[in-house]
Amino acid sequence: MKKLPYEGIRVVEFTHMVMGPTCGMVLADLGAEVIKVEPPAGDNTRRLLGSGAGFYPLFNRNKKSLVLDLQTPEGREAVLKLIATADVVSENFKPETMRKQGLDYASLKQINPRLIYVSHKGFLPGPYDHRTALDEVVQMMGGLAYMTGRPGDPLRAGSSVNDIMGGLFGAIGVMAALRAREQTGEGCEVQSSLFENNVFLVAQHMMQFAVTGKPAAPMPERISSWGIYDVFQVAGGEQIFLAVVSDTQWAIFCDAFGYQDLRDDPRLLGNNNRVRCRDWLIPLLRERLALQTAADLAGLFERHGLPFAPITKPHELLDDPHLRATGGLAPITLPDGDTAGQTAQTVLLPLALDGQRLGVRRSPPRLGEHSAPLLAELGYGPEDALRLAKTVAKAA
């Protein structure tokens, strides 16, 4: 593949969990040198269990790990030397944490005026910015949990949507700031937040209210925009999602299944009429389709170019033929815990440049894997690097 677009850009990140690491992963996948500065004990996400077990290995590929104890004067001196060589600093800690370390934007721009500083926070500056935010917190207060669950049963989305998307907006902000720096020669501060990201996700429902004057109903109870846009339970208890969203698709659907009576029914002419008839149309279709298998329905819909989807569990996607055939998955070596050294498949960014996917150049780094060469680059001799490594090992 030709040179990646952000080769030559150095990013120093002080991040943990998902939001900040996502920003760094995007920049790293696009070619930037991303140096993850970790405390002696390492990023806490290296040790998470359950739903957090995938955080570190997924969001920290293509990065380098440098371990420094920022509680010591020597550690702070080393990191400031590193930042003086950087184009970007990325962080997602509390503002007071960065200020106490002298790692806030106001301090760092004094030593590197060209520095771009991206902060990932719960809220943009304002009345809420003192609150501690998590993805689930902003989903609840930002309308997304209300829209996802059934009435009276708010439900978080089944992924860290705000953390991930907030990190993406942080990366977009960095890209914009790098372009602006080409024109002005000056860096700037970029801010991305969970709450405002969540509000952007539900903005379509806010605009729906502005247009119609009616509050949006939770997605399970909404008035669908389409006549057929539903999950159907079929033979063997399997489920499949089927959609018919245009008049052309309706004609194809009726012909494919031999539903001439439905095609000729004047009440069902036009999508909006089919929406109005959903109270009797959908139960009728559920009854008619119940004896067919999900595989047969999928085959028929695919042959006729109609939208459909199997109901898939995340782990089943590791064997998805499309992802495998198109290079959407790539091997990494796991860095930590009982699975350290084992190979796993990771998911690449959902984009291609000139037909090429952005691959894995480095597996998620082991703790301090790149400390020695990075410290040497900053002017520390072999004895200094060795001494720092011994201090780290003792602390860890």
N, C-alpha and C positions, 0 to 999 in steps of 0.2 A: 504494500500500500504506500502511496505517496506520503510525504511528510504530514503529520497530524497538525491541525490548525493552531493548537496552543503549545506546540513544542517551543522551548525556550522561555516559557513563563514559569516562574517559581512561585509556588503557593505554600505558605506555612499555615498549618491549621491546628487550632486548639479546640477540638470537637469531641463529642461523645454522643451516644444514643443514635438517632437517625437523621435529624434535620441537617445539622452541620456536616456530618460525614457524607450525606447524599450530595451536597454541593461540591465537596472535594472529589467525590467519585466521578461526577460528571466532568469536571475540569481535567481530572486525571485521565479518564477515558479519551478525552479529546486531545491528549498529548502533554498537558502540563506536568511539571515535576511537583508532586504534592508531598510535602514532608509533614507527617503527623507527629507532633510533639506530645509525648506521653509521659505521665509521672512514673516514678520508679516501680509502682505496682501495676502500671499499665492501665489502659482504658477499661473501665468497669464492664463495658459490654462484652469484653473477651470472656467473661465468666457468667453471663446471664443464662438462665435456664428457660424452659418452656417457650412461650411465643417470642422471647427475646434472643433465643439461641442463634438465630440466623443474622442478627444485626451486624456483628463485627465482620464475619466473613463475606457478607453481601456488599456492604457499603464502604469497604476499605481496600478493595483491590486497586492495583496500579499505583499504590502509595509506598512511601518509605517511612520507616519508624525510627524516630530519634527519641531516646529517653533522656530527660533532664529533670533534675529536682529544682523546680522553680522557687522552692522555699529557701534555697541557699543563694548567697550573693554570686557565687561562681556560676550556678545554673542560670540565673537571670542575666548575667553578663554574656554567657554563651548564646542564649536565645536572642538577645538584642543584636549580637553580631550576625546571627542568622537572618533576622528580620531586615537588617540593613542590605542584604543581598536579594530580598524578596520583591516580587511584584504585587503579591496579594497576601493578606492575612485573613483567615476565616476563623470565626469562633462562635460558640453557642453556649457560653456560660453567663452567669448573672453579671450585670454591668459592674457591680462593686468588686466582684472577683477579679475582673480584668484590670480595673483601676488600681486595686491594691498591689498588683504585680507590675504596674507601670506598662501594661499591655493594652490599654484602651487607645482608641484612635487619636485622641488629642495628644497623647504622649508620643505615640509612634510616628506620627506625621512630622514631628520635629526632627527625627533622625532619618526619615525617608519620605520627603515630600511627594514622591511619585507613587507612594504606597496606596493601593486600593484595599480597603478594610471592609469586610462583609460580616455583619452581625446577624445571627439567627436567633430571634427572640419569640416570646409568647405573644407580645403585643407591640405594635409600633408605639412611639412615644405618645402618651395621653393618659386619661383617667385610669385605665386598667393596667398600665405598664408595671405597677408594683406587684401585681398578682403572679403567682406561680402557675404556669400553663403547661398542660400536657395535651396530646392529640385528642384524647377523649374529653378533656375539659372543654376545649373549644368546639368540639362537635356538639356537645350538649348546649352550650350557650350560643352557638352560632347557627342553629337551625338545622344542621345536617342530621343529627340523631333523630330529631322530630320527623324529618322527611324520610329517613330510612326505615324507621319502625312503623308499627301499626298504631292507630290512635290510642293514646294513653300508655304506649309502651315504647319510649324512645330507645333507639338502638344504634350503637356506634357502627360505622362502616367496617367491613371485614379486612381492613388493611390500615397501615399508618399513613392515611392519605394526606393529612396536613403536614406531617413531618416530611414526607417524601416530596410533595409538591412545593412546600415551603423551601426545601433545599434546592429544588429546580429553579424557583424564582430567585433565590440567592445567586445561583450560577448565572442566570440570565442577567442579573444586575451587574455581576462581575464582568461579563462579556461587554455590556454597554459601557461600563466604566473604563475598560481597557481601550475601547474604541474612542471614547472621549479623551483619554490620556494621549492618544496618538495626535489629537488635534490641539490639545492645550498644554501637554507636558506635565499636567498635574494629576495627582490621585484624588480619590474621594471616598466617602463612607457610603456603603450600601447597606440597607436594612431590609430584612425579610422577616415575616412573622406568621405564627400559626393562626391567630384569630382572623387577621385580615385575609389570609389565604382561604380559610374556611368560608368567610363571607363571600369571597369570589366564587367559590364552588356552589353556593346557593343563590347567586345573583340572578339566575334565570327565574327562580321562583319569586324573588323580590320584584323583578320586572313584570312577571305574570300578574302580580297584584296591582302594579302600576297601570297595566294595560286593561285588566278586566275588572278591577275593584274587588276581586274575590280572593281570599287567602288560598294559597296552594294547599291541597290536601296531601298528607303523607303518601309516598309513592305507592304503597300497597293499596291505598284507598282512592287514588287519583282517578279522575275521569281520563281514560286513555285517549291519546290523540289518534289512535289507530283502531280499526275494527277488530283486528286479530293481532294480539301482541301479548302472548300469555305462555305460562308454563302448563303443559298438559301431562297428566298421569296416564300412562298407556300400559300395554300388556306387560305382565311380569312385575308390575309396580314401579317400572322405570319412569323417569320424567324427561321431558324434552321441551325446549323453548321453540315456539313457532311464531312467525310473524307474516302478516300480509298487509302491506302499508300503502298500496296504491291500487287504482282501478285496474291497471294492467295486471298486477300480481293477483288481484281477486279473480280475474277471468282465468288466468293460468291455473290458479289453485282449484277452482271449481272444475275445470276441464280435467286436470290431473287426477282428481279424486272421483270424478263422475258425479259431481253435485250439480246436476243441471237444474234441479229444483231451486237451489239457492241462487244460481246465476240468473235465473229467470224471475226471481222474486222482486217485484218493484220496490219493496221496502228496503232492499239492500243495494240499491243503485247509488253509487257514490260512497266514498269513505265516511263522510260525516253521517250519512244515514246508517251505515253499519255500526258506527260508534253509538248512535241512539238506540240501536237494536241489540246492543251487547248483552242486555239482561236476559234475553232468550237465545241469542245466537251462540254465545260462548257455551252455555250448558248443552245445547244441541251438538255442537262440534265436539265437546268433551265426550259425549255419548258415542258419537260416530267413530271417533279416533281411538277410543279406549281399547279396542281389540287388536290394534296394530302394534308392532314392536317399535321401539325407538330407532333401531337400525333401519327398518323398512321406511319409516317416516323420514329419517335423515337422508336416505338414499333418494327418495322421491323428491324431496325439497331441493336437494343438491342438483339433481338432473334437470330440474325446471328453473334453477336460478332463484329460488325463493329463500328468504332468510330463515335460518334455524340454528340451534346450538344445543349440543349435549350439556348436561349439568355435570360439570367437572370439578373434582377436588384439586387443590393446588399441587399436591405431590404427584398427581397423575400427569401433570404437564411435563414432568421430567422425561416422559416417554412420548410426548406429543410428536407425531411424525412431521408436522409442519415446522415446529421449532428446531427439530433435529436436521431437517433437510435444508433449512435456510440459515443455519448457523446462529440461531438465537440463543443457544446454550454453549458454554465454554468451560473447560475444566480448570479448576483451581486446586491448590494444595491447602488444606485446612491448617490454620496456624496454632490452635490452642486446644487444651482439654484432652479428653480421652480420644478424640478423633484426629489429633494433631498428626500431620504427615499423610493423612488419607486424602484421596482425590474426591472432589464433589463437582457437580455441574452448577455453574452460576448463570444468572440471566443477564444478558447484555442489554445495553441501552436500545430502546425500540426505534432506532434510526440507522440509516446507511448513508455513507458518503461515496459517491461514484460506485454504488453497488456493493461497497464493502462495509461489513459490520465493524464496529469499534471493539476490538478484542481485548484480551487480557495479556498485558505485557509483564505484569508482576502479580503473583498471588497475594492475598492479604498478608502483610508483613508479620513476622514473628516480633515479639517485643524487643525493641532495640536492635533490630536486624541491621540497620544502616547507620547506627550511631558512630562507629569508628571512622568510616570514610567521610561522613558529614562533618565530624569534629575536626578531622585532619584538614578538610577544605577550609575550615574557619581559622586555621593557624595553630591548632593544638597539635603538639608533637605526639609521637607514639606513647611516651610515658604518661602524658596528660590523658590521652584517650583511654589507656589501660586503667589509669587510676579512676577515671570517671566510671568506667565499666565495672570496676570492682565495687565502687560505692553503690552503684545501681544494683548490682547483684546482691549486696548485703541488705539493701533496703527492701528489695523484692522478696 
